[in-house]
Amino acid sequence: MSDSDSTLSPEPQRTIKIIFISDYMCAFCYIGNKSLKDAIAKCRDLDVRFDVEFRPFTLLCQSSVQEVPKANGEKVLNRWDYLTRKFGKEQAESKWKIVEELAQKAGLPLAEDGIVARSILAHRLAVKAYKVGGQEMQGQLNHILFDAVFAGCQDISDVEFLADAADKIGLMSKKEATTFLQDTDCKNCVAQMIDAARASGVNGVPSIIIDGKWALNGVQSTECYLQILRKIAQASSSPNAASMTECASIVSVDS
């Protein structure tokens, strides 16, 4: 028997699954995505790997986007007009100030205004990206989409923009992506994921499920994510609920 034959194979690295339910129109999802990524980067010393999957949710109803006509006849809405209509000027200013403070703390660029548009096409592309290239490819697309919405003031319901993004991440060519977006591929999958999220009680985002055991609702800090990820990774058995109460809105999936 050779030395190589007698060497024991290392134990397979444990995978912690993270499901991040979000909408690209949600500023707190934009911030939460960055906080989670930063926390995972700080867990490189742990003998685990993280598989992060973004799943779709939609915050806009069909009638929410109906103001500014585009060349193709669809319509988009100025973000500030949308927030003012929804919350009133004073409350909109107050809410956006919170967003600005959190974005600054997370080190994220944030434009003063932007475009509000339905995100279904973007979600379809994101689901496809995860199916083809896993979290790495989907993460690249997420960066493009979130940056477009909150820093670039771009319309992520635009087929040409999305097709270009698909090409950039190597998902498919612009021509293939245009055909994909104009067809129905992944449409039912996205609808089923959204319905499943609502059926499980999700009515706002971000909503994050970690390791199939813990659910976090709302934007969380990097420190909060780091605390939870380390406790889960280091626990020899299921984490103790009492030891994980320092972060906001943490509940057991089974509760």
C-alpha positions in Angstrom: 0.0 0.0 0.0 1.4 3.3 -1.0 1.6 6.4 1.2 -1.1 8.0 -0.9 -3.4 5.0 -0.5 -3.0 5.1 3.2 -3.8 8.8 3.6 -7.3 9.4 4.8 -9.4 11.7 2.7 -10.4 14.9 4.4 -13.9 15.2 5.6 -16.1 17.0 3.0 -16.5 20.7 3.8 -19.9 21.4 5.3 -22.2 23.6 3.2 -24.5 26.1 4.9 -27.3 27.1 2.6 -28.6 30.7 2.7 -31.8 31.6 0.9 -32.0 35.4 0.5 -35.6 36.4 -0.6 -35.4 39.8 -2.1 -36.6 42.3 -4.7 -34.1 44.4 -6.7 -36.3 47.4 -6.1 -35.8 47.1 -2.3 -33.1 49.4 -0.9 -32.8 47.3 2.2 -32.1 44.2 0.0 -29.3 46.2 -1.7 -27.8 47.0 1.7 -28.5 43.6 3.2 -26.8 41.9 0.3 -23.6 43.8 0.9 -23.8 43.1 4.7 -24.2 39.4 4.1 -21.3 39.3 1.6 -19.0 41.1 4.0 -19.9 38.7 6.8 -19.2 35.7 4.7 -15.9 37.1 3.7 -15.0 37.3 7.4 -15.8 33.6 7.9 -13.0 32.3 5.7 -11.3 30.8 8.7 -14.2 28.5 9.3 -14.3 25.0 7.8 -17.6 25.6 6.0 -18.7 26.9 2.7 -21.8 29.1 2.1 -24.2 28.6 -0.8 -26.2 31.8 -1.2 -29.3 31.6 -3.4 -31.3 34.7 -4.1 -35.0 34.0 -4.6 -37.6 36.5 -6.0 -40.1 38.6 -4.4 -42.1 41.6 -5.8 -43.0 44.7 -3.9 -44.7 46.5 -6.8 -48.3 45.7 -7.8 -49.3 46.0 -11.5 -50.7 49.5 -11.0 -47.6 50.9 -9.2 -45.6 51.6 -12.3 -47.6 53.8 -14.7 -46.1 57.2 -15.0 -43.3 57.7 -17.5 -43.7 56.0 -20.9 -40.7 54.3 -22.5 -40.0 53.8 -26.2 -41.5 50.3 -26.2 -44.7 51.5 -24.6 -44.0 50.2 -21.1 -43.8 52.7 -18.3 -41.5 53.4 -15.4 -41.7 55.7 -12.4 -39.3 58.2 -10.8 -38.3 56.8 -7.4 -38.9 60.0 -5.5 -42.4 60.4 -7.1 -43.2 56.8 -6.2 -42.1 57.1 -2.5 -43.9 60.4 -2.1 -47.1 59.0 -3.5 -46.8 55.9 -1.3 -45.8 57.5 2.0 -46.3 61.2 1.7 -43.4 63.7 1.4 -42.4 63.9 5.1 -42.5 60.1 5.7 -40.7 59.5 2.4 -37.9 61.9 3.3 -37.6 60.2 6.7 -37.4 56.7 5.3 -34.9 57.6 2.6 -32.7 59.3 5.2 -32.5 55.9 7.0 -31.6 54.3 3.7 -28.9 56.8 3.1 -27.4 56.3 6.5 -27.4 52.5 6.2 -25.9 52.6 2.7 -23.1 55.0 3.8 -22.3 52.6 6.7 -22.2 49.7 4.3 -19.9 51.6 1.9 -22.4 51.5 -0.9 -23.0 54.2 -3.5 -26.5 55.7 -3.6 -27.9 58.0 -6.1 -30.4 60.7 -5.0 -33.0 59.5 -7.3 -33.7 56.5 -9.6 -36.2 54.5 -11.7 -38.8 52.3 -10.2 -39.8 49.4 -12.5 -41.2 46.0 -12.2 -38.5 43.4 -11.6 -40.0 40.2 -12.9 -37.6 40.0 -15.9 -34.6 40.6 -13.7 -35.8 37.9 -11.4 -36.2 35.4 -14.3 -32.6 36.2 -15.4 -31.4 35.8 -11.8 -33.1 32.4 -11.4 -31.5 31.3 -14.7 -28.1 32.5 -13.5 -28.3 30.4 -10.4 -29.3 27.3 -12.3 -26.5 27.7 -14.8 -23.6 29.1 -12.7 -24.7 28.9 -9.0 -24.1 31.6 -6.5 -21.0 33.0 -8.2 -22.8 33.8 -11.5 -26.0 34.9 -9.7 -23.9 37.1 -7.4 -22.3 38.8 -10.4 -25.7 39.6 -11.8 -27.0 40.8 -8.4 -24.1 43.3 -8.3 -25.1 44.6 -11.7 -28.8 44.9 -11.0 -28.5 46.4 -7.5 -25.9 48.9 -8.7 -28.1 49.8 -11.7 -31.1 50.5 -9.5 -29.5 52.4 -6.7 -26.3 53.9 -8.1 -26.8 54.1 -11.9 -30.5 55.2 -12.1 -31.1 52.5 -14.8 -34.2 50.6 -15.7 -33.8 47.0 -14.9 -37.1 46.1 -16.7 -35.4 47.0 -20.0 -34.7 43.9 -22.1 -31.6 45.4 -23.8 -30.1 46.3 -20.4 -30.8 42.8 -19.0 -29.5 41.1 -22.2 -26.3 43.1 -21.9 -25.9 42.0 -18.3 -26.5 38.4 -19.2 -23.7 38.6 -21.7 -21.3 40.3 -19.3 -21.6 37.5 -16.7 -21.2 34.8 -19.3 -24.8 33.5 -18.9 -25.7 33.7 -22.5 -25.2 36.0 -25.5 -27.2 39.2 -25.9 -29.2 37.6 -28.7 -29.9 34.5 -26.6 -30.8 36.6 -23.6 -33.2 38.7 -25.6 -35.0 35.6 -26.8 -35.0 34.2 -23.3 -36.5 37.4 -21.8 -39.1 37.7 -24.6 -40.1 34.0 -24.0 -41.5 32.4 -20.9 -38.5 30.4 -19.7 -38.2 30.5 -15.9 -41.5 32.6 -15.7 -43.4 29.8 -13.9 -40.5 29.1 -11.6 -40.3 32.7 -10.5 -44.0 32.9 -9.9 -43.9 29.7 -7.9 -41.1 31.0 -5.7 -42.9 34.2 -5.0 -46.1 32.3 -4.2 -44.2 30.0 -1.9 -42.6 32.9 -0.1 -46.0 34.6 0.5 -47.5 31.3 1.6 -44.8 30.9 4.2 -45.6 34.3 5.6 -43.1 36.5 3.8 -44.7 39.9 3.2 -41.6 42.1 3.1 -38.0 41.8 2.2 -35.2 41.0 2.7 -36.2 37.7 4.3 -33.3 35.3 4.9 -33.3 31.6 5.8 -30.0 30.2 7.1 -29.2 26.5 7.2 -32.9 25.7 7.0 -33.3 26.6 10.7 -33.2 30.4 11.2 -35.1 33.2 9.5 -34.1 36.8 9.6 -36.5 39.5 8.6 -35.4 43.0 7.5 -32.0 44.5 6.9 -29.3 43.3 9.2 -25.8 44.5 9.9 -22.6 42.7 8.9 -21.9 42.1 12.7 -25.3 40.5 13.1 -24.8 38.1 10.1 -21.3 37.3 11.3 -22.5 36.4 14.8 -25.1 34.1 13.4 -23.0 32.4 10.7 -20.2 31.7 13.2 -22.5 30.2 15.8 -24.1 28.0 13.2 -20.8 27.0 11.6 -19.2 26.2 15.0 -22.1 24.4 16.6 -21.8 20.7 16.8 -25.6 20.5 17.0 -28.4 22.9 16.3 -27.7 26.4 17.6 -29.4 27.4 20.8 -32.1 30.1 20.2 -31.2 31.9 23.4 -27.6 32.5 22.2 -28.7 34.2 19.0 -31.0 37.0 20.2 -28.7 40.0 19.8 -29.9 40.6 16.2 -33.3 41.8 15.3 -36.2 39.7 14.0 -34.6 36.2 14.3 -37.0 33.3 14.5 -36.8 29.6 14.2 -38.1 28.3 10.9 -39.9 25.5 12.9 -41.5 27.9 15.4 
